[in-house]
Amino acid sequence: MSQRIDKSWVVFASVENDDHSRCVDVFWRPDQTFGFEEFRRDVEDGGVWTPVQYFSGAVYASSEEAYKSAEVLVPWFAEVLADNPSLRKHPSRASG
């Protein structure tokens, strides 16, 4: 888990691109807000997921809003979700 995702946040969706070199984690926080972060995984980093943006600081009132923003800001993410709508997951209950 990245330093940009606090241990108190619950990641409920993790979506990778087709070559498994990028990932977006969608999460909720104990205060019932949502967010996301984009990561990369490179061979030279030993395959460790490394954050590539500072998206996790943004706060969204719903998982739908977090997804909508992620799809605008991370173009490959929108393409993957369009091809595989079942990857769009939402928490059944947003409580810590």
C-alpha positions, 0 to 999 in steps of 0.5 A: 500500500502506498504512503498516499493511502492512509491505513485507516482508508478502505480500498474497495476497488483496485483496477489495473490497466491491460499490461498491469503496469498502472493501477487506480485504487478507489477508497473510502475514509472513516469520515465517509468521504471517498477518493482515489490514487493512481499507481505505476509498477516498473521492473526497475522498482522491483514491481512495487506499486508507486504513486504517480499523482497526488489524487488521494488528497481530493475528497468526494462525497460519493464513490460515483463522484470519485469514479467520475473524477478518476475517469476524467483525470486518468484516461486509461482508467476510463477505457478499462471501465468502458471495456469491463463495467463489472470492475466498477465497484462500490462499497456496500456500506461505507463505515469504518 
